[in-house]
Structure formats: C-alpha cells, structure tokens
C-alpha cells in the first residue's frame, strides 16, 4: 500500500495517475465536504453526511480519519 499525503496542489493526483499507469489501484476515500465541479460520486470521493461519517466511526468501519 502506498499512501500519498501532502498539501493541496502538491502533486498527489499526478503521482497517483502515474502509479495507476503502472498497475496500482486507487482507493476512493470518504468525505463530508460537498461535491465540487468535476467530482464524481464514488470515483473522486464517497460523499457522506456528517452523521453517516460519525456512524461509520462508531461502527469501526473507517481505518483512519481527521475531523477539523
């Protein structure tokens, strides 16, 4: 597993695209933010309400999370 972490516009998406070309699979993560133009539900992110997200935490369905 490779985890790409960095600030916005740091090149994570570019690296991810190159890794996919090499045969790696991407994991679609959860977010509670609203979709932005160009986002595709289930492809860019899995969009959840805050309540749905908190329920997944309670049910130990989420490995790691950050709440701002």
Beta strands, then each sheet from edge to edge (+ up, - down):
strand 1: 30-31
strand 2: 46-47
sheet 1: 1+ 2+
end
